[in-house]
Each structure stands twice: as C-alpha cells, then as structure tokens.
Amino acid sequence: MLVRATVIHNDVGLHARPATYFIQKANEFKSSISLEVGERRVNAKSLLGVLSLGVMSGTELTIIADGPDEEVAAETLIRLIDNNLAENSEE
C-alpha cells in the first residue's frame, strides 16, 4: 500500500470536469485507490465519492493506492494534481 499527500492548487478544486478527468485516470489502474481528506475516505474511482469530499483549492488530500500497479497509480495521480488537473499533463 502506498500513501501520498498533496495539495489541490487549481482554481476550481476537484469539481465537475477536473474530478471526472481524475476519476478516468484512476480507473486506468488495477489497484484500489482512495482519496482521503481529513477523516473522510472515498473511492477515487467514484464520481459521487470524489465530489462528496468538496475538495477546493488549497485542500490537502491523501491518495492511497493498493494493488499491483500502486506505485505508478499514485505517482500518476500526484503528477496530475501537481499539474492542476490539466488533461495533457501526463504527456
């Protein structure tokens, strides 16, 4: 299991389109992936779960990946967040 912390810096946080893109990327991996904000933990592959966190700009969140590709999954999602959830950030 890999646990990585990061901070959301884009203007709109993890809402609507950025959340959908994040979830699409998370679903590319076999590992189970969770997002944690404070005491709340949700499935990072669930739109309702991610949106329920209400992640805004400046929010610290933790990515927890567990499975065969956990390292690549966590690093890819951290990179995506660090690049302000831009759709071309992994290229």
C-alpha positions in Angstrom: 0.0 0.0 0.0 1.3 3.5 -1.0 0.2 6.7 0.7 1.0 10.1 -0.8 -0.2 13.5 0.3 -0.6 16.5 -2.0 -2.5 19.9 -2.1 -5.0 20.9 -4.8 -3.9 24.2 -6.4 -6.2 24.6 -9.4 -8.9 27.3 -9.1 -12.0 25.1 -9.0 -10.7 22.3 -6.9 -11.8 18.8 -7.6 -15.2 19.5 -9.1 -17.1 18.7 -12.3 -14.7 18.3 -15.2 -11.4 18.1 -13.2 -13.0 15.4 -11.0 -14.2 13.5 -14.0 -10.8 13.5 -15.6 -9.2 12.5 -12.3 -11.6 9.5 -12.0 -11.0 8.5 -15.6 -7.2 8.4 -14.8 -7.8 6.5 -11.6 -9.8 3.9 -13.4 -6.9 3.1 -15.7 -5.2 1.3 -12.9 -5.9 -2.2 -11.4 -5.1 -1.0 -7.8 -7.8 0.1 -5.5 -7.3 3.9 -5.0 -8.8 6.0 -2.3 -8.8 9.8 -1.6 -8.7 11.0 2.0 -9.5 14.5 3.2 -9.4 14.9 7.0 -11.3 11.9 8.4 -13.2 11.1 5.2 -12.0 8.5 2.8 -13.7 7.7 -0.5 -13.1 5.5 -3.6 -11.1 7.6 -6.1 -12.8 5.8 -8.9 -16.3 7.0 -7.9 -17.6 10.4 -9.1 -20.1 10.7 -6.3 -17.5 9.8 -3.7 -14.9 12.3 -5.0 -17.5 15.1 -5.4 -18.8 14.4 -1.9 -15.4 15.4 -0.5 -16.0 19.0 -1.6 -12.3 19.4 -2.5 -11.5 23.1 -3.1 -8.3 24.9 -4.0 -5.8 24.7 -1.1 -7.2 21.4 0.2 -4.7 18.8 1.4 -5.6 15.3 0.3 -4.1 11.9 0.6 -4.0 9.3 -2.2 -3.9 5.7 -1.0 -3.2 3.1 -3.7 -3.1 -0.6 -3.0 -2.5 -3.3 -5.7 -0.2 -4.5 -8.4 0.3 -1.0 -10.0 0.0 1.1 -6.9 3.3 2.9 -7.3 2.6 4.0 -10.9 -1.0 4.8 -10.0 -0.1 7.1 -7.0 2.7 8.8 -8.9 0.5 9.4 -12.0 -2.4 10.9 -9.9 0.0 13.1 -7.9 1.6 14.4 -11.1 -1.9 15.1 -12.5 -2.8 17.1 -9.4 0.5 18.9 -9.4 -0.2 19.9 -13.0 -3.5 21.4 -11.9 -5.5 18.5 -13.3 -4.7 19.5 -16.9 -5.8 16.9 -19.4 -2.5 16.8 -21.2 -0.3 16.6 -18.0 0.8 13.0 -18.5 2.3 13.6 -21.9 
